[in-house]
Amino acid sequence: MMKTALLVIDAQELITDERLYAYDKYMENVRKLISEARKNGTEVVYVRHDDGEGQPLSKENEGFDVCREFAPEEGERVFDKSVNSPFRDSGLLEYLRGKAVKRLIITGLQTDFCIDAAVKCGFEHGFEMIVPEYCNSTFDNDHMTAEQTYRYYNEFMWKNRYAECVSIDEAIEMIQNNKSELPKKTKDTHNIRKATEDDISRIAEILVFAKRMKYRSIFKDDGYSFGELQVLTVAEKYIEKGFLNNMFLYDDGIIKGLIRIDKAEILELYVDHFFQGQGVGSELIEYAKENYPVSFLWTIEKNTDAIRFYEAHGFHLTDNRKLEEGTTEYLVMMRN
């Protein structure tokens, strides 16, 4: 189970009006989510945007506060930001990590500015991003109508890239069940199972291309990336050394990711590049945590994306470092 928070972004009085696309539906859906979250123990967290002194949307002006219909209750946290991303220099990222939040339900304004930044930056920070329908909105701009903008981001840009774009009923069911997961009908199509030798070509393919994508820029060793690192060579090595005996695959008809475990250690976790951002890695690591006594792992110090991902899943950096064998790069230990 993953801890979830409902994030209400920039739903401020000054910009909450009927210029917004599907205004009535937006207001109704966000109200529903806030109400259900409060009733079912999902934390509601607010973000406000401050454009700075002299600007219409600033702390000194009327209309800066969260709109009355969505107003925070006593004890609910409010974070202020000055850039599109809610995670930069606001304290929000540190707060969510401190609370072990791993999945965010995103609502608020505006679709093409701060909501877009929140979805993409949240994904980069390792959170699973959930975008319910008609829970974000925006105004017309010089290039697209508000409706075109909404549909471009919700139905094309974010979907299956940075976020799970779900119906309002699915989001409400997620909250009511007090589970940070999609409803059962969606989840049933996913499956984590033990690897077999029949899977080796696909496993090797994922490993080779994931390692090239992640590590070539760090190690700068094309001889390894395109010489030693070959699908056939990797496949033979993994069979010979018995690595498949403690490997598990995410397989929903297509093998999309893998995790390898040795007692308390997570040895490897890779997701096919084409299926990243769909929660595959998160499901694999949560499966490992729920079924095995995993408590630590090593990762390349310069692989900051991996570090953020593991931090979002409850791991923290330690002072333990060691050289990656045969290189000048360091590994760092993370503990759960």
C-alpha positions as CSV (number, residue, x, y, z in Angstrom):
1,M,0.0,0.0,0.0
2,M,1.3,3.5,-0.9
3,K,0.6,6.5,1.1
4,T,-1.4,9.1,-0.9
5,A,-2.0,12.9,-0.5
6,L,-4.5,15.1,-2.4
7,L,-2.6,18.1,-3.7
8,V,-4.7,21.3,-4.3
9,I,-2.6,23.7,-6.4
10,D,-3.2,27.4,-6.9
11,A,-7.0,27.2,-6.4
12,Q,-6.9,30.8,-5.4
13,E,-9.8,33.3,-5.3
14,L,-8.3,35.7,-7.9
15,I,-8.2,33.0,-10.7
16,T,-11.2,30.8,-9.7
17,D,-14.0,32.1,-11.8
18,E,-16.2,31.2,-14.8
19,R,-13.4,31.9,-17.3
20,L,-12.2,28.4,-16.4
21,Y,-13.0,25.6,-18.8
22,A,-15.9,23.4,-17.5
23,Y,-16.0,25.6,-14.4
24,D,-19.0,24.0,-12.8
25,K,-17.7,20.4,-13.3
26,Y,-14.3,21.4,-12.1
27,M,-15.6,23.0,-8.9
28,E,-17.9,20.0,-8.2
29,N,-15.2,17.4,-8.7
30,V,-12.6,19.1,-6.6
31,R,-15.1,19.6,-3.8
32,K,-15.9,15.9,-4.0
33,L,-12.3,14.8,-3.7
34,I,-11.5,17.1,-0.8
35,S,-14.6,15.9,1.1
36,E,-13.8,12.2,0.4
37,A,-10.2,12.7,1.3
38,R,-11.1,14.3,4.7
39,K,-13.6,11.5,5.5
40,N,-11.3,8.7,4.6
41,G,-8.0,9.9,6.1
42,T,-6.2,11.0,2.9
43,E,-4.2,14.2,3.7
44,V,-5.2,17.3,1.8
45,V,-2.2,19.6,1.1
46,Y,-2.6,23.1,-0.4
47,V,-0.2,25.2,-2.6
48,R,-0.6,28.9,-3.3
49,H,1.3,30.9,-6.0
50,D,2.9,34.2,-5.2
51,D,4.0,36.3,-8.2
52,G,5.7,38.8,-6.0
53,E,5.2,42.4,-4.8
54,G,3.3,44.6,-7.2
55,Q,1.7,41.7,-9.1
56,P,-2.0,40.9,-8.9
57,L,-1.5,37.4,-7.5
58,S,0.6,38.2,-4.4
59,K,0.4,37.9,-0.7
60,E,-0.3,41.5,-0.3
61,N,-3.4,41.5,-2.4
62,E,-7.0,40.3,-2.0
63,G,-7.7,37.1,-3.9
64,F,-4.4,35.4,-2.8
65,D,-6.0,32.9,-0.5
66,V,-7.4,29.6,-1.5
67,C,-11.0,30.0,-2.8
68,R,-13.7,29.7,-0.2
69,E,-15.2,26.5,-1.7
70,F,-12.0,24.6,-1.2
71,A,-10.6,26.4,1.9
72,P,-8.2,24.5,4.1
73,E,-9.5,23.3,7.5
74,E,-7.5,23.8,10.7
75,G,-4.3,21.8,10.7
76,E,-4.2,21.3,6.9
77,R,-0.8,22.4,5.5
78,V,-0.5,25.2,3.0
79,F,2.8,25.9,1.1
80,D,3.6,29.0,-0.9
81,K,5.7,29.0,-4.1
82,S,7.0,31.6,-6.6
83,V,7.6,29.4,-9.6
84,N,5.5,27.0,-11.6
85,S,6.7,23.8,-9.8
86,P,5.2,23.4,-6.4
87,F,8.3,21.3,-5.3
88,R,11.0,24.0,-5.7
89,D,12.0,25.9,-2.6
90,S,8.6,25.7,-1.0
91,G,9.2,23.0,1.6
92,L,6.5,20.8,0.0
93,L,8.9,18.1,-1.3
94,E,10.6,17.7,2.0
95,Y,7.3,17.6,3.8
96,L,5.9,14.9,1.5
97,R,9.0,12.8,1.8
98,G,9.0,13.2,5.6
99,K,5.4,11.8,5.6
100,A,6.4,8.9,3.3
101,V,3.9,10.0,0.7
102,K,4.5,8.1,-2.6
103,R,1.4,9.0,-4.7
104,L,-0.2,12.3,-5.4
105,I,-3.7,13.1,-6.6
106,I,-3.3,16.4,-8.5
107,T,-6.0,19.1,-8.6
108,G,-6.2,22.8,-9.2
109,L,-5.0,25.6,-11.5
110,Q,-3.9,26.2,-14.2
111,T,-3.6,23.2,-16.5
112,D,-1.0,24.7,-18.8
113,F,1.1,26.3,-16.2
114,C,1.5,25.1,-12.6
115,I,-0.5,21.8,-13.0
116,D,1.7,20.8,-15.9
117,A,4.8,21.6,-13.9
118,A,3.4,19.7,-10.9
119,V,2.7,16.6,-12.9
120,K,6.1,16.5,-14.7
121,C,8.2,17.6,-11.7
122,G,6.3,15.2,-9.4
123,F,7.0,12.4,-11.8
124,E,10.7,13.4,-11.9
125,H,10.8,13.3,-8.1
126,G,9.6,9.7,-8.1
127,F,6.0,10.2,-7.1
128,E,3.2,8.3,-8.8
129,M,1.0,11.0,-10.2
130,I,-2.8,10.6,-10.4
131,V,-4.8,13.2,-12.5
132,P,-8.6,12.8,-12.1
133,E,-10.8,14.1,-14.9
134,Y,-12.1,17.7,-14.7
135,C,-10.1,18.4,-11.6
136,N,-7.8,21.0,-13.3
137,S,-8.7,23.8,-15.6
138,T,-7.4,27.0,-17.3
139,F,-8.3,30.0,-19.4
140,D,-8.2,30.6,-23.1
141,N,-4.7,31.7,-24.3
142,D,-3.3,33.2,-27.5
143,H,-2.8,29.8,-29.0
144,M,-5.5,27.5,-27.8
145,T,-9.0,27.7,-26.2
146,A,-9.2,26.6,-22.6
147,E,-10.9,23.4,-23.8
148,Q,-8.2,22.6,-26.3
149,T,-5.6,23.2,-23.6
150,Y,-7.4,20.9,-21.1
151,R,-7.7,18.1,-23.6
152,Y,-4.1,18.4,-24.9
153,Y,-2.6,17.9,-21.5
154,N,-5.1,15.6,-19.9
155,E,-5.8,13.3,-22.9
156,F,-2.4,13.5,-24.7
157,M,0.6,15.0,-22.9
158,W,0.4,13.5,-19.4
159,K,-1.5,10.3,-20.0
160,N,0.8,7.2,-19.9
161,R,3.8,9.4,-19.8
162,Y,3.9,11.3,-16.5
163,A,0.6,10.3,-14.9
164,E,-2.3,8.0,-14.6
165,C,-5.3,10.0,-15.9
166,V,-8.4,8.5,-14.3
167,S,-12.1,9.2,-14.0
168,I,-13.5,11.0,-11.0
169,D,-15.2,7.8,-9.9
170,E,-11.9,5.9,-9.9
171,A,-10.2,8.6,-7.9
172,I,-13.0,8.7,-5.3
173,E,-13.0,4.9,-5.1
174,M,-9.2,5.0,-4.5
175,I,-9.8,7.4,-1.6
176,Q,-12.8,5.6,-0.1
177,N,-10.9,2.3,-0.1
178,N,-8.2,4.1,1.8
179,K,-5.7,2.5,-0.6
180,S,-3.2,4.4,-2.7
181,E,-3.9,2.4,-5.8
182,L,-6.1,2.3,-8.7
183,P,-9.4,0.5,-8.4
184,K,-9.4,-3.3,-8.6
185,K,-10.6,-3.5,-12.2
186,T,-7.5,-1.7,-13.4
187,K,-5.1,-3.3,-10.9
188,D,-6.1,-6.8,-11.9
189,T,-4.4,-6.5,-15.3
190,H,-1.0,-6.1,-13.6
191,N,1.0,-9.1,-12.3
192,I,4.3,-9.5,-10.6
193,R,5.7,-13.0,-10.9
194,K,9.0,-14.9,-10.6
195,A,11.3,-14.9,-13.6
196,T,12.0,-18.0,-15.6
197,E,14.6,-18.9,-18.3
198,D,11.9,-18.4,-20.9
199,D,12.0,-14.7,-20.1
200,I,15.7,-14.2,-20.5
201,S,15.8,-12.5,-23.9
202,R,13.3,-9.8,-22.7
203,I,15.1,-9.5,-19.3
204,A,18.4,-8.9,-21.1
205,E,16.8,-6.4,-23.5
206,I,15.5,-4.4,-20.6
207,L,18.8,-4.5,-18.8
208,V,20.9,-3.5,-21.8
209,F,18.9,-0.5,-22.9
210,A,18.1,0.7,-19.4
211,K,21.8,0.6,-18.4
212,R,22.8,2.4,-21.6
213,M,20.2,5.1,-21.1
214,K,21.1,5.6,-17.4
215,Y,24.8,5.0,-17.2
216,R,26.5,6.0,-20.4
217,S,26.4,9.7,-19.5
218,I,27.9,8.8,-16.1
219,F,30.6,6.4,-16.9
220,K,31.4,7.7,-20.4
221,D,32.6,4.2,-21.5
222,D,31.3,3.4,-24.9
223,G,33.4,0.2,-25.0
224,Y,31.3,-1.1,-22.1
225,S,28.0,0.4,-23.3
226,F,28.1,-0.9,-26.8
227,G,30.7,-3.7,-26.6
228,E,30.5,-5.7,-23.4
229,L,26.9,-4.7,-22.8
230,Q,25.1,-6.9,-25.3
231,V,21.8,-8.7,-25.1
232,L,23.2,-12.2,-25.7
233,T,26.1,-11.7,-23.3
234,V,23.9,-10.4,-20.5
235,A,21.4,-13.3,-21.1
236,E,24.2,-15.9,-20.8
237,K,25.6,-14.3,-17.7
238,Y,22.3,-14.1,-15.8
239,I,21.5,-17.7,-16.5
240,E,25.0,-18.9,-15.7
241,K,25.1,-17.1,-12.4
242,G,21.6,-18.0,-11.3
243,F,20.4,-14.4,-11.1
244,L,16.9,-15.4,-12.3
245,N,16.3,-17.4,-9.1
246,N,15.7,-14.2,-7.1
247,M,14.3,-12.0,-9.8
248,F,10.7,-10.9,-10.2
249,L,9.0,-9.4,-13.2
250,Y,6.2,-6.9,-13.8
251,D,4.2,-8.7,-16.5
252,D,0.8,-7.5,-17.7
253,G,1.1,-9.3,-21.0
254,I,4.3,-7.5,-21.7
255,I,7.3,-7.7,-19.4
256,K,7.8,-4.0,-18.4
257,G,10.2,-4.1,-15.5
258,L,12.2,-6.3,-13.1
259,I,13.6,-6.4,-9.6
260,R,16.3,-8.6,-8.2
261,I,16.5,-9.3,-4.4
262,D,19.0,-11.0,-2.2
263,K,17.7,-11.4,1.4
264,A,17.6,-7.8,2.7
265,E,19.1,-6.2,-0.3
266,I,17.6,-4.9,-3.5
267,L,20.2,-5.7,-6.1
268,E,18.6,-4.3,-9.3
269,L,15.5,-2.5,-10.3
270,Y,14.9,-1.6,-13.9
271,V,11.9,-0.5,-16.0
272,D,11.8,-0.5,-19.8
273,H,12.3,3.1,-21.0
274,F,9.0,3.0,-22.9
275,F,6.9,2.1,-19.9
276,Q,8.5,4.5,-17.3
277,G,6.1,6.8,-15.6
278,Q,3.3,4.2,-15.3
279,G,4.0,3.1,-11.8
280,V,5.8,-0.1,-12.8
281,G,8.9,0.6,-10.6
282,S,6.8,1.6,-7.7
283,E,4.8,-1.6,-7.8
284,L,8.0,-3.7,-8.0
285,I,9.6,-2.0,-5.0
286,E,6.4,-2.1,-2.9
287,Y,6.1,-5.8,-3.8
288,A,9.6,-6.4,-2.5
289,K,9.0,-4.5,0.7
290,E,5.7,-6.3,1.4
291,N,7.0,-9.8,0.7
292,Y,10.7,-9.7,1.6
293,P,12.7,-8.2,4.5
294,V,14.4,-5.7,2.2
295,S,16.2,-2.9,4.1
296,F,19.0,-1.5,1.9
297,L,20.4,-1.1,-1.6
298,W,23.3,0.5,-3.4
299,T,22.9,3.0,-6.2
300,I,25.3,5.1,-8.3
301,E,25.9,8.4,-6.5
302,K,25.4,10.4,-9.7
303,N,22.1,8.7,-10.5
304,T,20.0,11.4,-8.8
305,D,16.8,10.2,-10.5
306,A,17.2,6.8,-8.8
307,I,18.0,8.4,-5.4
308,R,14.8,10.5,-5.6
309,F,12.8,7.5,-6.6
310,Y,14.0,5.4,-3.7
311,E,13.6,8.3,-1.3
312,A,9.9,8.5,-2.3
313,H,9.6,4.9,-1.3
314,G,11.0,5.3,2.2
315,F,14.7,4.8,1.6
316,H,17.3,7.4,2.8
317,L,20.9,8.0,2.0
318,T,23.5,6.9,4.5
319,D,27.2,7.9,4.8
320,N,28.3,4.5,3.3
321,R,30.1,4.9,-0.1
322,K,32.2,2.6,-2.1
323,L,33.7,2.6,-5.6
324,E,31.9,0.8,-8.4
325,E,34.3,-2.0,-9.3
326,G,36.6,-1.0,-12.2
327,T,35.4,2.6,-12.3
328,T,36.1,5.9,-10.6
329,E,32.4,6.4,-9.7
330,Y,30.9,5.9,-6.2
331,L,28.0,3.8,-5.1
332,V,26.0,5.1,-2.1
333,M,24.0,2.9,0.3
334,M,20.3,3.7,1.0
335,R,18.4,2.2,3.9
336,N,14.7,1.7,4.4
